[in-house]
Amino acid sequence: QVQLVESGGGSVQPGGSLRLSCAASGGIFGFASMGWYRQAPGKQRELVATITRSSSTNYADFVKGRFAISRDNAKKTVYLQMNSLKPEDTAVYYCWYNFGRLDSWGQGTQVTVSS
């Protein structure tokens, strides 16, 4: 059983920055792919960014150049640095863990971008 706990969400003005963290317990963090998804009200959950066990990254087009995903295997933590935030980035952000057939999700953290 893998538990994922996100933190770092909050409210920020357009153009601002936030850094999300996701701490994992259980599982085999160093061998897992990790990522961030988000879900805005009335919309489906969508991929934001992923990072493999070898730290290869993948980003949704709408965050390329603004967001950066990284991981610290010693701390079993994955991060999402979000810069140049826009109102359309407002959503609940979920941490994702994948190892083989096992997918696990965090409880989500709210990010609100508003002036």
C-alpha positions as CSV (number, residue, x, y, z in Angstrom):
1,Q,0.0,0.0,0.0
2,V,1.4,3.4,-1.0
3,Q,0.3,6.6,0.7
4,L,0.9,9.9,-1.0
5,V,0.5,13.2,0.8
6,E,0.6,16.4,-1.2
7,S,1.4,19.8,0.2
8,G,2.2,23.3,-1.1
9,G,-1.0,24.3,-2.7
10,G,-2.6,27.7,-2.0
11,S,-3.7,30.9,-3.6
12,V,-1.5,33.0,-5.7
13,Q,-1.8,35.9,-8.1
14,P,-1.3,35.5,-11.9
15,G,2.4,35.3,-12.7
16,G,3.2,33.9,-9.3
17,S,4.8,30.7,-8.3
18,L,4.1,27.7,-6.1
19,R,6.0,24.5,-5.4
20,L,4.0,21.4,-4.7
21,S,5.4,18.4,-2.8
22,C,4.3,14.8,-2.6
23,A,5.7,12.6,0.0
24,A,5.3,8.8,-0.4
25,S,5.3,6.1,2.2
26,G,5.3,2.5,1.4
27,G,5.9,1.2,-2.1
28,I,9.1,1.1,-4.0
29,F,9.6,4.8,-4.7
30,G,12.9,4.6,-6.4
31,F,11.6,2.3,-9.1
32,A,8.3,4.0,-9.6
33,S,7.1,6.5,-12.1
34,M,5.6,9.6,-10.4
35,G,3.6,12.4,-11.7
36,W,1.1,15.2,-11.2
37,Y,-2.4,15.5,-12.6
38,R,-5.0,18.1,-12.1
39,Q,-8.7,18.5,-12.2
40,A,-10.6,21.8,-12.6
41,P,-14.3,22.1,-11.7
42,G,-16.4,20.5,-14.3
43,K,-13.5,19.1,-16.2
44,Q,-11.8,15.7,-16.4
45,R,-8.6,15.0,-14.6
46,E,-5.6,15.7,-16.9
47,L,-1.9,14.9,-16.9
48,V,0.4,17.8,-16.0
49,A,3.8,16.1,-15.8
50,T,5.5,12.8,-15.1
51,I,8.9,11.6,-14.2
52,T,10.3,8.1,-14.6
53,R,12.6,6.2,-12.3
54,S,15.5,7.4,-14.4
55,S,14.2,11.0,-14.1
56,S,13.0,11.3,-17.7
57,T,10.3,13.9,-17.8
58,N,7.1,14.5,-19.8
59,Y,5.0,17.6,-19.7
60,A,1.6,18.6,-21.0
61,D,1.9,21.3,-23.7
62,F,0.0,23.8,-21.6
63,V,2.7,23.8,-18.9
64,K,5.9,23.4,-20.9
65,G,8.4,26.1,-20.1
66,R,6.5,27.1,-16.9
67,F,6.4,24.0,-14.7
68,A,9.2,21.6,-13.7
69,I,8.9,18.2,-12.1
70,S,11.7,16.6,-10.1
71,R,12.2,13.9,-7.5
72,D,14.3,13.1,-4.5
73,N,14.5,9.4,-4.1
74,A,16.2,9.7,-0.7
75,K,13.3,11.7,0.6
76,K,10.7,9.7,-1.4
77,T,9.3,13.0,-2.6
78,V,8.3,14.4,-5.9
79,Y,8.0,18.1,-6.6
80,L,6.2,20.3,-9.0
81,Q,7.7,23.8,-9.4
82,M,5.0,26.0,-11.0
83,N,6.0,29.4,-12.4
84,S,4.2,32.0,-14.4
85,L,0.9,30.7,-13.1
86,K,-2.3,31.6,-14.9
87,P,-5.9,31.6,-13.8
88,E,-6.5,28.6,-16.0
89,D,-4.1,26.6,-13.8
90,T,-6.6,26.7,-11.0
91,A,-7.4,23.1,-10.1
92,V,-6.9,20.4,-7.6
93,Y,-3.5,18.9,-8.2
94,Y,-3.1,15.2,-7.5
95,C,0.1,13.2,-7.0
96,W,0.3,9.9,-8.9
97,Y,2.5,6.9,-8.4
98,N,2.9,4.0,-10.8
99,F,4.8,0.7,-10.4
100,G,3.8,-2.0,-12.7
101,R,0.1,-2.4,-12.5
102,L,-0.2,-0.4,-9.3
103,D,-1.5,3.1,-9.5
104,S,-1.9,5.2,-6.4
105,W,-3.2,8.7,-5.9
106,G,-2.9,11.4,-3.3
107,Q,-5.8,13.3,-1.8
108,G,-5.1,16.4,-3.9
109,T,-4.1,19.9,-3.1
110,Q,-6.0,23.0,-4.2
111,V,-4.2,25.6,-6.4
112,T,-6.0,28.8,-7.0
113,V,-4.7,31.5,-9.3
114,S,-6.6,34.7,-9.1
115,S,-6.1,38.4,-8.9
